[in-house]
Amino acid sequence: MQKIKLFIAIGVALLLLLATVYGALMIRSSQPKTPSPQVREFETSPAPPLDGEIDQSFQGSPFAYPKMQQQLDSTGALDEELTEDERESADARGSLWDALPIETNTFRISADYNRAKYAVTFSDSSNPVNQDAFEQWLEDTYPAISLEEFILVP
């Protein structure tokens, strides 16, 4: 009998606790809410009219995407015709750039990316024959590239 009275007392206490919490929540939710700060509305200009028809695959979306109906004729770049010498020089520089690094017994050519030039390092910088060998190699292999494109590293 003692245990039954204890269970009844605990049950009543839990019911009172639940009723109190429920009542507090109901009172709190029924109180008027504080007004939110006013949001200023800005005037907007109307969107420019869309040329072409609207892509229907975006129907229901807040965004409207016009269909592209024509291909662009130009990238905006100025078309310049290169002379034959300029074209040969550009092709030779690109070919050399793709072949880097180049190593021989007397010199090594690598890329100097900061200056967009070629760096030439000689195996023995005190020997002028090495520079002569490089200049002869350049004349024989890439005659369209001038010596000014190279940085001679001691």
Protein Blocks (a to p, Z undefined) as FASTA:
>chain_A
ZZmmmmmmmmmmmmmmmmmmmmmmmmmmmpccdddddddddddddddddedjddfklgoi
abdcdddfbdcfbehiacddddfklmmmmmmmmmmmmmpccddfkbccdddfknopacdd
dfblmlmklmmmmmmmmmmmmmmbcfklpccdZZ
